[in-house]
């Protein structure tokens, strides 16, 4: 369950290029609504989060504030979809 909390924290803390509202500005309710309406998936939000980390933390300003990302984050996001809709 700790992995789910970490992933949810990552989702809320990250931004997505294709969502109408930036995830960094979105509430949990807005994220849930976007997922319920099909405008976003846990995988697309996770991918956007990882992309943002790469863009801001590894390249660009290269602030290196994120020490490590989960190499299985996208797989875990897919598992969340199955757990929610089972």
N, C-alpha and C positions, 0 to 999 in steps of 0.2 A: 504493500500500500504506500510505502514511502516514495517509490518510483512514480506513482500516480500524482502524489502531491508535488514532487519536483517537476514533473512534466506540466502540470497545471500552472505552477509558478512561472515556468518558462513561457508558456502560452500567453499568460497575462502580461509578462514583462516584455514580450517581443512585439515587433510590428510586422504587418503584411503589406506588400505592395499592391495586391489586387483587391483588398477589402475596402469598402466604402469608408470605414472608420479605421484609423490606425489602431492596432492592438495595444500600443502603448497608451492610447487614450480611451480604449473601449472598456466598459464594465464587464463583469462576468456575465450579466444578463444579456448584454449586447452580443458577446461572443456566442452564448448559447442560442440566441435568436438567429444569428448568422448560420450556425450549424444546423439548426432545426429547419431553416428555410432552404438549405442547400447552397447558400452563398459561400460557405466555407466548410471545410472538413477538418478533423483533427490532424490529418496528414498535411493539408495545405497550410494550416496555421503553424504546425511544427516546422515544416520546410521553410516557411517565411521567417520563423524565429532563428533557425540555423543560418539562413542566408544573411539575416541582419547581424548576427554574431560575426560571421565571416567578414562582412562589409565594414563594420565599425570596430570590431575588436581585433581582427587579424590583419586586415588591410586598412586603407584609409588612415584614420588617426592612430590605429594600432595601439589602442590603450591596454589591451591584454588583461581586461578585468575578469574575463571568464577563463578559468584555469583549464577546464575540460568540459567537453560535451559528451553526451551518451552516444556512442556509435550506433546504438540500436534504437534511437529516439523515434525514427519513423515507423519502425516495426511496433514499438510500444504504442504509438498513436493509433495504428491500425487495430491493435488489441483493444484499445479503449472503445473504439466504435463497436466492436463485437460485444464487449461487456455491457455497453449502454443499451444496445438494441436487442440483446438476447432475452 
